[in-house]
């Protein structure tokens, strides 16, 4: 198997389920498991306080759709993801170009998020929403 020369994954920037029933997910992850979430104004629950994970979050499907497609509805012609993962890479431009050259269909290409992260997103072969990212606040 060829190792791509333009993608150098540095760390997993974030991971979590994509939730459809926000109340039930909150009950399980926060109530039953006791995870220490912070809550944003839009209801996004996240934490950076779990050892071994930089960012774990319950990402509502509507917010994932908004981030990828600019609308709260996930398109019917694509499988709705069950989870998301983001890999922070050394060089987002080179990594994005490499994925394109390998024929992967990108949902978002080098999109700058309001919090400063730059992200390229695609659906992985198992239907997981995969992000290749540059996240300045997570770099040392």
N, C-alpha and C positions, 0 to 999 in steps of 0.2 A: 504494500500500500504506500502510495506517494505521500510524503509529509509536505504540506504546503509551506513554502518559504515565506509567505507574506502574512501568515496568521500566527501570532505569538500570544497565547492566552496567559495572562498574568494571574488571574484569580476569578472565582465566581463572585460576581458583584451582587447578585440577588437571586432569590428563589421563592416560590410559594405556589399555592393553589390558585386557580382562577375560579372564583366563587359565583354561584348562581343564586343561592339563598344566603344572603349576608347575615341574617340573624342566627341561622343554624350554624354557619361557619364560625361566627363570633363566639357562640355558646361552646362549641367544641374546642377551638384553639385557645381562647382566652379563659373560658370557664373551666372546662375539663382538664386541659393541659397546663393552664396557668401561665401562658406566655405573656411577657410584659409589653403589651402593645402601646404605642402612642397612636392617637387618632387625629388625622387631618380634618379640616373643615368639611371636606367632601365625603367623610366616612371611611377613607382609606386607612386601614390598620397596618402598622409596620413596626419593626423593631430592629435595632442593631445590637441588642443586648443578649443574644444567644451565642454562646461560645462556638466558634467554628464557622459562623455565617456572618457576612458583612451586613446583609439586609434580607429579612424574611418578611413577607407581606401577604395579606389576603387581598388579591386584586380582583375587584368586580369585573365580570365579563364586559359590562357596558363601558367601563373605563379603559379596558384593554382595547376594545373596538375603537373608542375615541382616539386613543393614542396611535393606532395603526391606520385607521380609515377616516378619522374626522367626524364620525357619527357614533351614536350610542348603540347601534345595532350591528352585531357581527354578521357579515354577509352569509347568506344561505348557501352559496356555492363553495364555501370553505368549511372544513370541519372545525367546530368550536373547540379551542384548546382546553385541556383539563388543568394544566399547570404552565408556569413560565420559569425560565432560567435566563440569566444574563451572564455572559463571559466578558470581563474587561480585558481588552487586548492592548498590546504595545502601540499599535498604529491602526486607528480605525479606518483611515482611507485605504491603506494597503489591504487590510482584512476584508473590507467591503468589496474592493475590486477583485480580490481572489475568489470570493463567494460568487460574484457575478460571472467571472470567467469559467467557473466550474458549472455554471448553468442553474444555480439555485434561484428560485423566484423570491425576490425580496418584497416584503410588504411595506417597509419603510427603509429608506436609504440615508444614512447619516443625518437623521433628524435631530435638531437641538431642542432638548426639553427645557422648560422654564427654570429648572433647578441646575442647569449647566451641563447635564449629561448629554452626550451625543450617542445616538443609538441607530443601529441597523437591525431590523427584525424580519424574521421568516418563520414559517412553520417547519419544524423538524420532521423527519420521516415517521415518527410515532404520534405526530399531531401536537407536540408541545410547542408553545410559543417561545422561540429562541431569540435572544438579543445578543448582538456583538456590540460592546459598548466602550466608551471612554468616559469614566466617571471621576472628574477631578477631585471631588471631596473625599474619595476613598483611596487616593494615591498618597503615599508617604514621601 
